[in-house]
Each structure stands twice: as structure tokens, then as C-alpha cells.
Amino acid sequence: MLFIGANVKLDSLDIKILGILQRDAEQQVAHIAEQIGLSATPCWRRIQRLKEAGVITGTVALLDPRKVNVAVTVFVSVRTSTHTQEWLDRFTATVDAIPEVVEFYRMSGDVDYLLRVVVPDIAAYDAVYKRLISGTNLHDVSSSFAMQELKQTTALPLGYI
């Protein structure tokens, strides 16, 4: 059992609910309840508690990138020689203003920041790149184009709870 806050703990039924919702959040509560051996009302209460505790942070529709014309994935490694809060705030604002950047991480090691960008083609990436470098002073930017997606999931592993 894992405590996730004051008086909020996850048990095996909560973990099963989370696994089910990560695979398909559109399922009816009655169907989820049936899968875990509960009636609908206690299952619904558990889901509400998981939302209130911030374990479930939202429900979204996952789109096929090819069908919305952003099938090219680019991983962008950024190195900077400036490490001030002012610079980071400006860089973060620049990245936030670029919708094609779908993930943005501050890293340890040789790369300072890693971005995942989705675009329709190289020309569109070039436009993203120009917006990225115009907003801040960067020491080095390296782009790698994904040739083939071998695994992609939004489901988090639940075996550590």
C-alpha cells in the first residue's frame, strides 16, 4: 500500500483501476467495476478520490500523428553556456510558445535540455528551429529525426506502487 498524501493510500483495487483507465479512460464506471470485482458506486468513489488526490491529473484524447499531419518526430538536444534563472525563464517562454514542442526536459549530463518536436516535414522543423534560436542565446542545438517509432505509450508502469 502506498500513501500519496494525508489519509490517501493506494491499494490493489486502486492500482487495477489506474491500469484500466490508462488503457481506456472512456470505459463506463460499471464496466471498470465489473473488471475489478466492485459495484459501480464504490468504484466511482475510488476514481473520484484518485482525481482529488491528484493521481489522475486529466483525461485526454490521444491522436494519430499521421492523421493530423505531424508524423515526423524530432529530438532536439540543447546546450547552453548560460545557466541563470533569467535565461531559463526566457528559454522556457520561447519553448512554451512553440506548439510543435510536445515535451521539454531539463537534463543532467552533456545535454542541458531535451525537446521532442512533432512536425509534418523537415521544412516545418526548420521553421520551428528558427523560432527556437531567435528567442534565446543557445550554445549548441542538435536535432535527431526519428526514423521509426518502436514503442510509444502514455501508460505509466504501476509495479512500483
DSSP file (Angstrom, degrees, kcal/mol; ACC not computed):
  #  RESIDUE AA STRUCTURE BP1 BP2  ACC     N-H-->O    O-->H-N    N-H-->O    O-->H-N    TCO  KAPPA ALPHA  PHI   PSI    X-CA   Y-CA   Z-CA
    1    1 A M              0   0    0      0, 0.0     2,-0.5     0, 0.0    10,-0.2   0.000 360.0 360.0 360.0 135.3    0.0    0.0    0.0
    2    2 A L  E     -A   10   0A   0      8,-1.5     8,-3.2     2,-0.0     2,-0.5  -0.942 360.0-141.5-115.6 128.6    1.4    3.4   -1.0
    3    3 A F  E     +A    9   0A   0     -2,-0.5     6,-0.3     6,-0.3     3,-0.1  -0.768  18.7 178.6 -86.7 129.8    0.4    6.6    0.8
    4    4 A I  E     -     0   0A   0      4,-2.9     2,-0.3    -2,-0.5     5,-0.2   0.264  63.6 -31.1-114.6   9.5    0.0    9.5   -1.6
    5    5 A G  E >  S-A    8   0A   0      3,-0.8     3,-1.8     0, 0.0    -1,-0.3  -0.938 102.8 -21.2 161.2-177.6   -0.9   12.2    0.9
    6    6 A A  T 3  S-     0   0    0     -2,-0.3     3,-0.1     1,-0.3    -2,-0.0  -0.352 129.5 -18.7 -57.3 115.2   -2.7   12.8    4.1
    7    7 A N  T 3  S+     0   0    0     -2,-0.3     2,-0.6     1,-0.2    -1,-0.3   0.609 109.6 117.7  62.7  15.0   -5.0    9.8    4.6
    8    8 A V  E <   +A    5   0A   0     -3,-1.8    -4,-2.9    45,-0.0    -3,-0.8  -0.958  35.5 165.5-115.4 120.6   -4.9    8.9    0.9
    9    9 A K  E     -A    3   0A   0     -2,-0.6     2,-0.5    -6,-0.3    -6,-0.3  -0.973  30.4-131.1-134.3 149.3   -3.4    5.5    0.1
   10   10 A L  E     -A    2   0A   0     -8,-3.2    -8,-1.5    -2,-0.3     2,-0.2  -0.839  26.3-178.2 -99.2 131.4   -3.5    3.3   -3.0
   11   11 A D     >  -     0   0    0     -2,-0.5     4,-2.3   -10,-0.2     5,-0.2  -0.560  47.8 -82.3-115.1-173.8   -4.4   -0.3   -2.7
   12   12 A S  H  > S+     0   0    0      1,-0.2     4,-2.1     2,-0.2     5,-0.1   0.837 128.1  52.7 -62.8 -33.4   -4.5   -3.1   -5.2
   13   13 A L  H  > S+     0   0    0      2,-0.2     4,-2.5     1,-0.2    -1,-0.2   0.905 108.6  50.3 -68.8 -39.8   -8.0   -2.1   -6.4
   14   14 A D  H  > S+     0   0    0      2,-0.2     4,-2.7     1,-0.2    -2,-0.2   0.922 110.3  50.6 -60.8 -43.1   -6.8    1.5   -7.0
   15   15 A I  H  X S+     0   0    0     -4,-2.3     4,-2.3     1,-0.2    -2,-0.2   0.897 110.1  49.4 -63.3 -40.4   -3.9    0.1   -9.0
   16   16 A K  H  X S+     0   0    0     -4,-2.1     4,-2.3     2,-0.2    -1,-0.2   0.915 110.6  50.6 -63.9 -42.1   -6.2   -2.0  -11.1
   17   17 A I  H  X S+     0   0    0     -4,-2.5     4,-2.8     1,-0.2     5,-0.2   0.933 110.1  49.7 -60.5 -45.7   -8.4    1.0  -11.7
   18   18 A L  H  X S+     0   0    0     -4,-2.7     4,-2.2     1,-0.2    -1,-0.2   0.900 110.0  51.0 -61.5 -40.7   -5.4    3.1  -12.8
   19   19 A G  H  X S+     0   0    0     -4,-2.3     4,-1.3     2,-0.2    -1,-0.2   0.921 112.1  46.5 -62.0 -43.7   -4.3    0.4  -15.2
   20   20 A I  H  X S+     0   0    0     -4,-2.3     4,-2.3     1,-0.2     3,-0.4   0.932 113.0  48.7 -63.9 -46.6   -7.7    0.1  -16.8
   21   21 A L  H  < S+     0   0    0     -4,-2.8    -1,-0.2     1,-0.2    -2,-0.2   0.837 106.6  56.6 -66.4 -32.4   -8.1    3.9  -17.1
   22   22 A Q  H  < S+     0   0    0     -4,-2.2    -1,-0.2    -5,-0.2     3,-0.2   0.834 111.6  43.6 -67.6 -30.1   -4.6    4.2  -18.7
   23   23 A R  H  < S-     0   0    0     -4,-1.3    -2,-0.2    -3,-0.4     2,-0.2   0.873 139.8  -4.4 -79.7 -38.5   -5.6    1.8  -21.4
   24   24 A D    ><  -     0   0    0     -4,-2.3     3,-1.0    -5,-0.1    -1,-0.2  -0.692  55.2-178.0-160.6  99.4   -9.0    3.3  -22.0
   25   25 A A  T 3  S+     0   0    0      1,-0.2    -4,-0.1    -2,-0.2    -3,-0.1   0.480  78.4  73.4 -79.9  -2.6  -10.4    6.1  -19.9
   26   26 A E  T 3   +     0   0    0     -5,-0.1    -1,-0.2     2,-0.1     3,-0.1   0.490  68.3 118.5 -89.6  -2.2  -13.7    6.1  -21.8
   27   27 A Q  S <  S-     0   0    0     -3,-1.0     2,-0.1    -7,-0.1    -3,-0.0  -0.330  73.4-106.5 -64.5 144.5  -15.0    2.9  -20.2
   28   28 A Q    >>  -     0   0    0      1,-0.1     4,-2.1     4,-0.0     3,-0.5  -0.414  24.5-120.5 -66.7 146.0  -18.2    3.2  -18.2
   29   29 A V  H 3> S+     0   0    0      1,-0.2     4,-3.0     2,-0.2     5,-0.2   0.876 113.9  57.7 -56.9 -38.5  -17.7    3.0  -14.4
   30   30 A A  H 3> S+     0   0    0      1,-0.2     4,-2.0     2,-0.2    -1,-0.2   0.875 106.6  48.5 -61.3 -36.9  -19.9   -0.1  -14.3
   31   31 A H  H <> S+     0   0    0     -3,-0.5     4,-1.8     2,-0.2    -1,-0.2   0.900 112.5  47.5 -70.6 -40.8  -17.6   -1.9  -16.7
   32   32 A I  H  X S+     0   0    0     -4,-2.1     4,-1.3     2,-0.2    -2,-0.2   0.932 111.6  51.4 -62.9 -45.5  -14.5   -0.9  -14.7
   33   33 A A  H  X>S+     0   0    0     -4,-3.0     5,-2.7     1,-0.2     4,-1.0   0.899 107.8  52.2 -58.9 -42.3  -16.2   -2.0  -11.5
   34   34 A E  H  <5S+     0   0    0     -4,-2.0     3,-0.4     1,-0.2    -1,-0.2   0.888 106.4  54.2 -61.4 -39.8  -17.1   -5.4  -13.1
   35   35 A Q  H  <5S+     0   0    0     -4,-1.8    -1,-0.2     1,-0.2    -2,-0.2   0.790 116.5  36.7 -67.0 -27.6  -13.4   -5.9  -14.1
   36   36 A I  H  <5S-     0   0    0     -4,-1.3    -1,-0.2    -3,-0.4    -2,-0.2   0.431 115.5-107.2-108.1   0.9  -12.1   -5.4  -10.6
   37   37 A G  T  <5S+     0   0    0     -4,-1.0     2,-0.3    -3,-0.4    -3,-0.2   0.834  78.4 115.2  81.9  33.3  -15.0   -7.0   -8.6
   38   38 A L      < -     0   0    0     -5,-2.7    -1,-0.3    -6,-0.1     2,-0.2  -0.822  66.6-107.8-122.4 165.7  -16.7   -4.0   -7.2
   39   39 A S     >  -     0   0    0     -2,-0.3     4,-1.6    -3,-0.1     5,-0.2  -0.504  41.1-102.5 -85.2 168.9  -20.1   -2.4   -7.6
   40   40 A A  H  > S+     0   0    0      1,-0.2     4,-2.9     2,-0.2     5,-0.2   0.883 113.0  54.8 -63.6 -43.0  -20.3    0.8   -9.6
   41   41 A T  H  > S+     0   0    0      1,-0.2     4,-2.4     2,-0.2    -1,-0.2   0.936 110.3  43.2 -64.0 -49.1  -20.7    3.3   -6.7
   42   42 A P  H  > S+     0   0    0      0, 0.0     4,-2.1     0, 0.0    -1,-0.2   0.876 115.3  51.7 -63.7 -33.2  -17.6    2.3   -4.7
   43   43 A C  H  X S+     0   0    0     -4,-1.6     4,-2.2     2,-0.2    -2,-0.2   0.933 109.6  48.9 -65.4 -45.2  -15.6    2.2   -8.0
   44   44 A W  H  X S+     0   0    0     -4,-2.9     4,-2.5     1,-0.2    -1,-0.2   0.905 110.0  52.1 -59.6 -42.8  -16.8    5.7   -8.9
   45   45 A R  H  X S+     0   0    0     -4,-2.4     4,-2.5     1,-0.2    -1,-0.2   0.902 108.5  50.8 -61.7 -41.2  -15.9    6.9   -5.4
   46   46 A R  H  X S+     0   0    0     -4,-2.1     4,-2.4     2,-0.2    -1,-0.2   0.922 110.1  49.3 -62.4 -43.9  -12.4    5.5   -5.8
   47   47 A I  H  X S+     0   0    0     -4,-2.2     4,-1.9     1,-0.2    -2,-0.2   0.920 111.6  49.0 -62.7 -43.2  -11.9    7.2   -9.2
   48   48 A Q  H  X S+     0   0    0     -4,-2.5     4,-2.9     1,-0.2    -1,-0.2   0.905 110.6  50.8 -62.2 -41.8  -13.1   10.5   -7.7
   49   49 A R  H  X S+     0   0    0     -4,-2.5     4,-2.1     1,-0.2     6,-0.2   0.892 108.8  51.7 -63.0 -39.9  -10.7   10.1   -4.7
   50   50 A L  H  <>S+     0   0    0     -4,-2.4     5,-1.8     2,-0.2     6,-1.7   0.853 112.3  46.7 -65.5 -34.9   -7.8    9.4   -7.2
   51   51 A K  H ><5S+     0   0    0     -4,-1.9     3,-1.3     4,-0.2    -2,-0.2   0.935 112.3  48.6 -69.8 -47.3   -8.7   12.6   -9.1
   52   52 A E  H 3<5S+     0   0    0     -4,-2.9    -2,-0.2     1,-0.3    -1,-0.2   0.841 109.9  52.8 -62.6 -33.5   -9.0   14.7   -5.9
   53   53 A A  T 3<5S-     0   0    0     -4,-2.1    -1,-0.3    -5,-0.2    -2,-0.2   0.554 115.5-116.6 -79.3  -7.5   -5.6   13.3   -4.7
   54   54 A G  T < 5S+     0   0    0     -3,-1.3    -3,-0.2    -4,-0.3    -2,-0.1   0.577  84.8 117.8  83.1   9.0   -4.0   14.3   -8.0
   55   55 A V  S   <S+     0   0    0     -5,-1.8     2,-0.7     1,-0.2    -4,-0.2   0.937  79.2  45.8 -70.9 -46.5   -3.1   10.8   -9.0
   56   56 A I  S    S+     0   0    0     -6,-1.7    -2,-0.3    -9,-0.2    -1,-0.2  -0.881  73.2 177.0 -93.3 114.3   -5.4   11.2  -12.1
   57   57 A T        -     0   0    0     -2,-0.7     2,-0.3     1,-0.3    -1,-0.1   0.564  56.3 -31.8 -99.6  -9.9   -4.5   14.6  -13.5
   58   58 A G        -     0   0    0      2,-0.0     2,-0.4     0, 0.0    -1,-0.3  -0.944  49.2-115.6 171.4 170.0   -6.7   14.6  -16.5
   59   59 A T        +     0   0    0     -2,-0.3     2,-0.3    -3,-0.1    -3,-0.0  -0.999  37.9 173.3-130.4 127.6   -8.4   12.7  -19.3
   60   60 A V        -     0   0    0     -2,-0.4     2,-0.5     0, 0.0   -35,-0.2  -0.834  34.0-114.6-131.5 165.3   -7.4   13.3  -22.9
   61   61 A A        -     0   0    0     -2,-0.3     2,-0.5     0, 0.0    -2,-0.0  -0.896  29.7-140.1 -97.2 131.2   -8.0   12.0  -26.4
   62   62 A L        -     0   0    0     -2,-0.5     2,-0.3     2,-0.0     0, 0.0  -0.816  20.2-152.5 -93.6 129.1   -4.8   10.5  -28.0
   63   63 A L        -     0   0    0     -2,-0.5     3,-0.1     5,-0.0     5,-0.0  -0.712  19.2-115.0-105.0 151.4   -4.5   11.4  -31.7
   64   64 A D    >>  -     0   0    0     -2,-0.3     4,-0.9     1,-0.2     3,-0.6  -0.759  23.7-148.5 -80.8 114.9   -2.8    9.6  -34.5
   65   65 A P  T 34>S+     0   0    0      0, 0.0     5,-3.0     0, 0.0     3,-0.4   0.831  94.9  55.4 -57.8 -33.2    0.1   11.9  -35.5
   66   66 A R  T >45S+     0   0    0      1,-0.2     3,-1.1     3,-0.2     5,-0.2   0.889 105.9  51.2 -66.2 -37.9   -0.1   10.8  -39.2
   67   67 A K  T <45S+     0   0    0     -3,-0.6    -1,-0.2     1,-0.3    -3,-0.0   0.645 113.2  44.3 -77.9 -13.4   -3.8   11.7  -39.4
   68   68 A V  T 3<5S-     0   0    0     -4,-0.9    -1,-0.3    -3,-0.4    -2,-0.2   0.130 118.2-111.1-113.9  18.4   -3.2   15.2  -38.0
   69   69 A N  T < 5S+     0   0    0     -3,-1.1    -3,-0.2    -5,-0.2    -2,-0.1   0.822  89.1 106.6  61.6  40.9   -0.1   15.7  -40.2
   70   70 A V      < +     0   0    0     -5,-3.0    -4,-0.2    -6,-0.1    49,-0.1  -0.321  29.6 135.4-136.2  53.9    2.6   15.7  -37.6
   71   71 A A        +     0   0    0     -6,-0.2     2,-0.6    -5,-0.2    -5,-0.1   0.573  46.3  89.5 -81.6 -10.5    4.2   12.3  -38.3
   72   72 A V  E     -B  119   0B   0     47,-2.4    47,-2.4    -7,-0.1     2,-0.5  -0.794  61.1-162.3 -93.2 123.3    7.8   13.4  -38.1
   73   73 A T  E     -B  118   0B   0     -2,-0.6    73,-2.8    73,-0.4     2,-0.4  -0.902   6.0-171.7-106.5 131.2    9.4   13.3  -34.6
   74   74 A V  E     -BC 117 145B   0     43,-2.9    43,-3.0    -2,-0.5     2,-0.6  -0.984  13.1-152.8-123.9 128.6   12.5   15.3  -33.9
   75   75 A F  E     -BC 116 144B   0     69,-3.1    69,-2.6    -2,-0.4     2,-0.6  -0.904  16.6-161.6 -99.3 123.9   14.5   15.1  -30.7
   76   76 A V  E     -BC 115 143B   0     39,-2.8    39,-2.5    -2,-0.6     2,-0.5  -0.924   4.9-160.9-114.4 118.1   16.3   18.3  -30.1
   77   77 A S  E     -BC 114 142B   0     65,-3.2    65,-2.7    -2,-0.6     2,-0.5  -0.846  11.7-165.8 -97.3 130.6   19.3   18.5  -27.7
   78   78 A V  E     -BC 113 141B   0     35,-2.9    35,-2.2    -2,-0.5    34,-1.6  -0.963   9.5-174.1-122.7 131.4   20.2   21.9  -26.5
   79   79 A R  E     - C   0 140B   0     61,-3.0    61,-2.2    -2,-0.5    60,-1.6  -0.956   8.5-173.1-118.1 143.3   23.3   23.0  -24.7
   80   80 A T        -     0   0    0     -2,-0.4    58,-0.1    59,-0.2    -2,-0.0  -0.945  28.2-152.2-132.2 155.1   23.8   26.5  -23.3
   81   81 A S  S    S+     0   0    0     -2,-0.3     2,-0.5    56,-0.2    57,-0.1   0.404  82.9  76.9-101.6  -0.6   26.7   28.4  -21.7
   82   82 A T        +     0   0    0     55,-0.2    57,-0.1     2,-0.1    -2,-0.0  -0.940  50.5 175.0-112.8 128.8   24.3   30.5  -19.7
   83   83 A H        +     0   0    0     -2,-0.5     2,-0.3     4,-0.0    -1,-0.1  -0.287  32.5 128.6-129.3  48.9   22.7   29.0  -16.5
   84   84 A T     >  -     0   0    0      1,-0.1     4,-2.4     0, 0.0     5,-0.2  -0.679  65.7-121.6-101.0 159.0   20.8   31.9  -15.0
   85   85 A Q  H  > S+     0   0    0     -2,-0.3     4,-2.8     1,-0.2     5,-0.2   0.877 114.2  55.7 -64.4 -37.3   17.2   31.9  -13.9
   86   86 A E  H  > S+     0   0    0      2,-0.2     4,-2.1     1,-0.2    -1,-0.2   0.927 109.0  46.4 -61.1 -45.0   16.5   34.8  -16.2
   87   87 A W  H  > S+     0   0    0      2,-0.2     4,-2.9     1,-0.2     5,-0.2   0.934 113.1  49.6 -62.6 -45.8   17.9   32.9  -19.2
   88   88 A L  H  X S+     0   0    0     -4,-2.4     4,-3.1     1,-0.2     5,-0.2   0.910 109.7  51.2 -61.2 -42.8   15.9   29.8  -18.2
   89   89 A D  H  X S+     0   0    0     -4,-2.8     4,-2.2     2,-0.2    -1,-0.2   0.918 112.8  45.8 -60.4 -43.0   12.7   31.8  -17.9
   90   90 A R  H  X S+     0   0    0     -4,-2.1     4,-2.1     2,-0.2    -2,-0.2   0.918 114.7  47.2 -66.4 -43.6   13.2   33.3  -21.3
   91   91 A F  H  X S+     0   0    0     -4,-2.9     4,-2.7     2,-0.2     5,-0.2   0.915 111.6  50.8 -64.5 -43.2   14.0   29.9  -22.9
   92   92 A T  H  X S+     0   0    0     -4,-3.1     4,-3.0     1,-0.2    -1,-0.2   0.909 110.3  49.6 -61.0 -42.4   11.0   28.3  -21.2
   93   93 A A  H  X S+     0   0    0     -4,-2.2     4,-1.3    -5,-0.2    -1,-0.2   0.892 110.8  50.5 -63.9 -39.0    8.8   31.1  -22.5
   94   94 A T  H  < S+     0   0    0     -4,-2.1     3,-0.4     2,-0.2    -2,-0.2   0.947 113.9  43.8 -62.5 -48.5   10.2   30.6  -26.0
   95   95 A V  H >< S+     0   0    0     -4,-2.7     3,-1.9     1,-0.2     6,-0.3   0.909 109.8  56.0 -64.6 -42.9    9.6   26.8  -25.9
   96   96 A D  H 3< S+     0   0    0     -4,-3.0    -1,-0.2     1,-0.3    -2,-0.2   0.802 102.5  57.6 -59.1 -28.7    6.1   27.3  -24.4
   97   97 A A  T 3< S+     0   0    0     -4,-1.3    -1,-0.3    -3,-0.4    -2,-0.2   0.459  91.3  79.6 -82.7  -0.6    5.2   29.5  -27.4
   98   98 A I    X   -     0   0    0     -3,-1.9     3,-1.8    -4,-0.2    -1,-0.1  -0.881  61.0-168.9-110.3 101.4    6.0   26.7  -29.9
   99   99 A P  T 3  S+     0   0    0      0, 0.0    -1,-0.1     0, 0.0    19,-0.1   0.737  82.0  69.3 -64.8 -21.8    3.1   24.2  -30.1
  100  100 A E  T 3  S+     0   0    0     17,-0.1    18,-2.4     2,-0.1     2,-0.9   0.702  80.0  86.4 -69.8 -18.0    5.2   21.7  -32.1
  101  101 A V  E <   +D  117   0B   0     -3,-1.8    16,-0.2    -6,-0.3     3,-0.1  -0.761  52.8 169.5 -82.2 109.6    7.3   21.1  -28.9
  102  102 A V  E     +     0   0B   0     14,-2.4     2,-0.3    -2,-0.9    -1,-0.2   0.593  63.8  29.8-101.3 -13.7    5.3   18.4  -27.1
  103  103 A E  E     -D  116   0B   0     13,-1.3    13,-2.2     2,-0.0     2,-0.3  -0.993  61.3-178.7-144.5 146.5    7.9   17.5  -24.5
  104  104 A F  E     +D  115   0B   0     -2,-0.3     2,-0.4    11,-0.2    11,-0.2  -0.949   8.1 177.6-150.7 120.4   10.6   19.6  -22.8
  105  105 A Y  E     -D  114   0B   0      9,-2.7     9,-2.3    -2,-0.3     2,-0.5  -0.953  28.4-137.5-129.7 143.5   13.1   18.4  -20.2
  106  106 A R  E     -D  113   0B   0     -2,-0.4     7,-0.3     7,-0.2     2,-0.2  -0.890  40.0-159.4 -92.6 130.9   16.0   19.8  -18.2
  107  107 A M        -     0   0    0      5,-3.0     2,-0.3    -2,-0.5     0, 0.0  -0.625  19.4-133.0-113.9 163.3   18.7   17.2  -18.3
  108  108 A S  S    S+     0   0    0     -2,-0.2     3,-0.5     5,-0.0     2,-0.2  -0.720  72.7  33.9-101.1 164.9   21.8   16.1  -16.4
  109  109 A G  S    S-     0   0    0     -2,-0.3    -2,-0.1     1,-0.2     0, 0.0  -0.603 118.8 -22.6  94.4-153.7   24.9   15.2  -18.3
  110  110 A D  S    S+     0   0    0     -2,-0.2     2,-0.4   -31,-0.0    -1,-0.2   0.747 122.6  65.0 -72.0 -26.0   26.3   16.6  -21.6
  111  111 A V        -     0   0    0     -3,-0.5   -32,-0.2     1,-0.1     3,-0.1  -0.840  61.9-164.3-101.8 134.6   22.9   18.0  -22.8
  112  112 A D  S    S+     0   0    0    -34,-1.6    -5,-3.0    -2,-0.4     2,-0.3   0.872  74.2  14.5 -83.8 -39.6   21.2   20.7  -20.9
  113  113 A Y  E     -BD  78 106B   0    -35,-2.2   -35,-2.9    -7,-0.3     2,-0.4  -0.987  60.4-159.8-139.8 146.0   17.7   20.4  -22.4
  114  114 A L  E     -BD  77 105B   0     -9,-2.3    -9,-2.7    -2,-0.3     2,-0.4  -0.995  11.6-173.1-128.2 130.7   15.9   17.9  -24.5
  115  115 A L  E     -BD  76 104B   0    -39,-2.5   -39,-2.8    -2,-0.4     2,-0.5  -0.933  16.4-149.5-121.7 144.9   12.8   18.6  -26.6
  116  116 A R  E     -BD  75 103B   0    -13,-2.2   -14,-2.4    -2,-0.4   -13,-1.3  -0.977  23.0-173.0-111.8 123.9   10.5   16.4  -28.5
  117  117 A V  E     -BD  74 101B   0    -43,-3.0   -43,-2.9    -2,-0.5     2,-0.4  -0.919  11.7-158.6-118.9 138.3    9.1   18.1  -31.5
  118  118 A V  E     +B   73   0B   0    -18,-2.4   -45,-0.2    -2,-0.4   -47,-0.1  -0.981  25.1 151.9-120.3 131.5    6.4   16.9  -33.9
  119  119 A V  E     -B   72   0B   0    -47,-2.4   -47,-2.4    -2,-0.4     3,-0.1  -0.914  51.1-115.6-147.2 166.9    6.1   18.3  -37.4
  120  120 A P  S    S-     0   0    0      0, 0.0     2,-0.3     0, 0.0   -49,-0.1   0.799  88.8 -17.8 -78.9 -28.1    4.9   17.3  -40.9
  121  121 A D  S  > S-     0   0    0    -49,-0.1     4,-1.9     1,-0.1     5,-0.1  -0.948  75.5 -81.5-164.9 178.6    8.3   17.6  -42.6
  122  122 A I  H  > S+     0   0    0     -2,-0.3     4,-2.5     1,-0.2     5,-0.2   0.872 121.7  56.8 -64.8 -38.4   11.8   19.0  -42.5
  123  123 A A  H  > S+     0   0    0      1,-0.2     4,-1.6     2,-0.2    -1,-0.2   0.911 107.5  48.6 -60.6 -41.4   10.7   22.4  -43.8
  124  124 A A  H  > S+     0   0    0      1,-0.2     4,-1.9     2,-0.2    -1,-0.2   0.893 110.2  51.8 -65.9 -38.5    8.3   22.7  -40.9
  125  125 A Y  H  X S+     0   0    0     -4,-1.9     4,-3.2     1,-0.2    -2,-0.2   0.902 104.5  57.0 -63.5 -39.0   11.0   21.7  -38.4
  126  126 A D  H  X S+     0   0    0     -4,-2.5     4,-2.2     1,-0.2    -1,-0.2   0.892 106.2  49.8 -58.7 -39.6   13.3   24.4  -39.9
  127  127 A A  H  X S+     0   0    0     -4,-1.6     4,-1.8     2,-0.2    -1,-0.2   0.898 111.6  48.3 -65.4 -40.1   10.6   27.0  -39.1
  128  128 A V  H  X S+     0   0    0     -4,-1.9     4,-2.6     2,-0.2    -2,-0.2   0.929 110.1  52.6 -62.7 -45.5   10.4   25.6  -35.5
  129  129 A Y  H  X S+     0   0    0     -4,-3.2     4,-2.6     1,-0.2     5,-0.2   0.905 107.7  51.1 -57.3 -44.1   14.2   25.7  -35.3
  130  130 A K  H  X S+     0   0    0     -4,-2.2     4,-1.4     1,-0.2    -1,-0.2   0.885 111.0  47.8 -64.2 -38.6   14.3   29.3  -36.3
  131  131 A R  H  X S+     0   0    0     -4,-1.8     4,-1.0     2,-0.2    -1,-0.2   0.899 111.6  52.2 -66.2 -39.3   11.7   30.3  -33.7
  132  132 A L  H  X S+     0   0    0     -4,-2.6     4,-0.7     1,-0.2     3,-0.5   0.933 113.7  40.7 -62.6 -47.9   13.7   28.3  -31.1
  133  133 A I  H  < S+     0   0    0     -4,-2.6    -1,-0.2     1,-0.2     5,-0.2   0.719 109.0  60.4 -78.1 -19.6   17.0   30.0  -31.8
  134  134 A S  H  < S+     0   0    0     -4,-1.4    -1,-0.2    -5,-0.2    -2,-0.2   0.764 100.8  55.6 -77.3 -22.3   15.5   33.5  -32.2
  135  135 A G  H  < S+     0   0    0     -4,-1.0     2,-0.3    -3,-0.5    -1,-0.2   0.760 117.3   8.1 -82.7 -25.2   14.1   33.5  -28.6
  136  136 A T  S  < S-     0   0    0     -4,-0.7     2,-0.7    -3,-0.1    -1,-0.1  -0.950  77.8 -95.8-151.2 166.4   17.3   32.8  -26.7
  137  137 A N        -     0   0    0     -2,-0.3     2,-0.4    -3,-0.1   -55,-0.2  -0.808  44.8-174.1 -89.8 114.6   21.1   32.5  -26.9
  138  138 A L        -     0   0    0     -2,-0.7   -58,-0.2    -5,-0.2     3,-0.2  -0.884  23.8-154.9-113.7 142.5   21.9   28.8  -27.3
  139  139 A H  S    S-     0   0    0    -60,-1.6     2,-0.3    -2,-0.4   -59,-0.2   0.899  80.4  -1.6 -79.3 -43.5   25.4   27.3  -27.4
  140  140 A D  E     -C   79   0B   0    -61,-2.2   -61,-3.0     2,-0.0     2,-0.4  -0.976  56.8-169.6-153.7 134.1   24.6   24.2  -29.4
  141  141 A V  E     -C   78   0B   0     -2,-0.3     2,-0.4   -63,-0.2   -63,-0.2  -0.994   9.2-176.2-126.6 126.0   21.5   22.7  -30.9
  142  142 A S  E     -C   77   0B   0    -65,-2.7   -65,-3.2    -2,-0.4     2,-0.4  -0.986   7.2-159.9-125.4 130.0   21.5   19.2  -32.3
  143  143 A S  E     -C   76   0B   0     -2,-0.4     2,-0.4   -67,-0.2   -67,-0.2  -0.911   6.2-172.5-114.3 134.3   18.5   17.6  -34.0
  144  144 A S  E     -C   75   0B   0    -69,-2.6   -69,-3.1    -2,-0.4     2,-0.5  -0.992  15.2-144.8-125.4 126.7   17.9   13.9  -34.5
  145  145 A F  E     -C   74   0B   0     -2,-0.4     2,-0.3   -71,-0.2   -71,-0.2  -0.773  19.9-123.1 -93.2 129.1   15.0   12.7  -36.6
  146  146 A A        -     0   0    0    -73,-2.8   -73,-0.4    -2,-0.5     3,-0.1  -0.550  21.5-169.1 -70.3 127.4   13.2    9.5  -35.5
  147  147 A M  S    S+     0   0    0     -2,-0.3     2,-0.3     1,-0.3    -1,-0.2   0.826  71.6   3.6 -85.7 -35.4   13.4    7.0  -38.3
  148  148 A Q        -     0   0    0      0, 0.0     2,-0.7     0, 0.0    -1,-0.3  -0.968  66.6-130.1-153.9 133.3   10.9    4.5  -36.8
  149  149 A E        +     0   0    0     -2,-0.3     3,-0.1     1,-0.2    -3,-0.0  -0.776  27.8 173.2 -84.9 117.8    8.8    4.5  -33.7
  150  150 A L        +     0   0    0     -2,-0.7     2,-0.3     1,-0.4    -1,-0.2   0.735  68.0   6.1 -98.9 -27.6    9.4    1.2  -31.9
  151  151 A K        +     0   0    0      2,-0.0    -1,-0.4     0, 0.0     2,-0.3  -0.945  61.2 165.8-155.1 135.8    7.5    1.9  -28.7
  152  152 A Q        +     0   0    0     -2,-0.3     2,-0.3    -3,-0.1    -3,-0.0  -0.929  12.3 154.4-150.3 126.2    5.2    4.7  -27.6
  153  153 A T        -     0   0    0     -2,-0.3    -2,-0.0     1,-0.1     0, 0.0  -0.992  36.7-157.9-147.7 153.5    2.9    4.7  -24.7
  154  154 A T        +     0   0    0     -2,-0.3     2,-0.3  -132,-0.2    -1,-0.1   0.471  67.1 108.3-102.6  -7.8    1.3    7.1  -22.3
  155  155 A A        -     0   0    0   -133,-0.1  -136,-0.1  -132,-0.0    -2,-0.0  -0.554  62.7-142.9 -76.1 127.4    0.7    4.4  -19.7
  156  156 A L        -     0   0    0     -2,-0.3     2,-0.2     1,-0.1  -134,-0.1  -0.621  26.7-102.2 -85.1 147.7    3.0    4.6  -16.7
  157  157 A P        -     0   0    0      0, 0.0     3,-0.3     0, 0.0    -1,-0.1  -0.534  30.9-169.1 -69.3 134.2    4.3    1.5  -15.0
  158  158 A L    >   +     0   0    0     -2,-0.2     3,-1.3     1,-0.2  -139,-0.1   0.331  61.3  97.6-106.5   4.9    2.3    0.7  -11.9
  159  159 A G  T 3  S+     0   0    0      1,-0.2    -1,-0.2     2,-0.1  -144,-0.0   0.535  75.0  63.5 -73.5  -5.8    4.6   -2.0  -10.5
  160  160 A Y  T 3         0   0    0     -3,-0.3    -1,-0.2     1,-0.2    -2,-0.1   0.444 360.0 360.0 -96.7  -1.0    6.4    0.4   -8.1
  161  161 A I    <         0   0    0     -3,-1.3    -1,-0.2  -159,-0.0    -2,-0.1   0.479 360.0 360.0 -80.6 360.0    3.3    1.2   -6.1
